[in-house]
Amino acid sequence: MLELDVQYATDAPAPDEATLRGWTETALAGRRDEAELSIRIVDEPEGQDLNRDYRGRDYPTNVLSFPYEALPGVELPLLGDLVICAPVVAREAAEQGKALDAHWAHMLIHGCLHLLGYDHEDDAEAQVMETLERDLLASLGFPDPYASD
């Protein structure tokens, strides 16, 4: 069961809650039976502040993942929080010649996988994560986000 809190802190176009829920459920299927998470859709100033304060990078980025870290022995369905910067996602989609909904789905799935503990810090980790992203996006009918044209 997925408990999802979606917060829209921007007037920029973004997918509706039902769409975000569907993509999130796809990312979590078979990986997490119960999950609680928040998705906050933001503008560039908030995205930049969070990226600077939590990652030391002073620019807005597409998606930030904040996994919940439980104390030892504490088991809760909390997965964490995602922050997605709508203007950055739109700009990247246009620059990369991708359909906007495909890029949104990719960013949401990418963020969810980070919340689940996947990473891309080295080549082996990146290969595992990118393969999973490709498979999940294909199951939703979206093209390979890493394909070069």
N, C-alpha and C positions, 0 to 999 in steps of 0.2 A: 504494500500500500504506500502510495506517495502522498505526502502532505507538502504542498507547494504554496509558497507565499511569493507573489509577483508584485513588485513595486515599480511603477512608472514614474521616474523623476526627470522626465524630459518630454518635450512636445515633438521630438523627432519620431518619424515612423518606426514602428517596431511590431513584431508579431504579437497577436493576441494571446491571452493566457491559455486558451485551449490548445493552440499550436505549440506553445512553449512546453506545456504539459506532455503532449504527445512525443515531442523530441526527447524530453527528459526521461520519460518512461522507456523509450527505445534505448537510450544510453545505459539505463540502470537494469534493464531486463536481464535476468540470469546472473546479475552481479550483486544485487542488493534487493532483498525482499521487502524491507521496510526502509523508508527514507523520509527525512524532513529536510527541506532546503528552501532557501530564499534566492530569488533572482531579482536583482535590482537593475533596471535599465536607466542609464544615466546619460548626461551630456558631457562634453569634453572637459569643462572645468572640474567637475567631480571626479571623472575618470583620471584626470591628471593628478589631482590631489591624492587620490588613493594610491596610484602607481608610484608617486614620489614618496609618500609616507611609508608604504609597506614594501616597496621593491627598490627604492632609491633611484628610480628612473623618472625624470621630470618631464613627462609627456603623457598624453592620454593613450591608452592601449585598448585593444579590442575586447579582451575578456580577462578578468582577474578572478582567481579561485581562492577562496578562504576556507580550507577544510577544517572541520570541527575536530579538535584533538581532545579526546576524553581522558580523564584521569585514570590511572591503572585501576582495573576492577569495576569501572563504571561503564555500563553498556546502555547506550541510548540510540535511537534511530537517527539522531542528528547527523547530517552529512556535511553541511556547511553552507556557504553563501557564494553566489556568483554575482559579479558585477560586469555588465556588458555595456559598452559605450556605443550607443546607437549611431552617432555620426561617424565614428571610426569604422564601424562595420560597413556602413553605406559607402564610405569613401574607398575602403579596401575592395569591396565588391566591384565598384566601378573601375578602379585602377587595374584590377586583375581580370576584368571582363567576365565576371561570374554573376549568375543570377543572385539577386539580393536574398531571396529566401534560402537558397542553397548555402550562402555564406553564413547567414544567421544560424541555420541548422548546424553547420560545422563548428561555429564558435560555441554554441551551447553544448554540443556533444564533447568538444575538446575540453571545455571547462568542467563538465560532469566527470569526465575521465580523470582529470586532475584531482577532483574531490574524492574519487575512488582510490587514489594513490598512484595512478599512472603518471609517468613523466617522460621527458625527452631530453634529459641532460647529457646522455651519451648516445652513440649510434645504435646500440642494441635496444635501449629503452625507446628511442625514437621510432625504430622500425616496428616494434610491438604496438606502440600507441597509434602510429599512423595507419598500420594495417587494420586495427580495430576501428578507427575513424572511418576509413574507406568502406569497410564492411557495413557499419551501422548506417552510414549515409546512403550506400547502395540499397539497403533494405527499405529506406524511405523514398527511393527513386531519384536520389541526387547523384551527380557525377563525382568522380574522384577529385577531391579538392587539391591533390598534389600533382595531378597530371599536368605536364607542360605542353602547351599548344604549339 
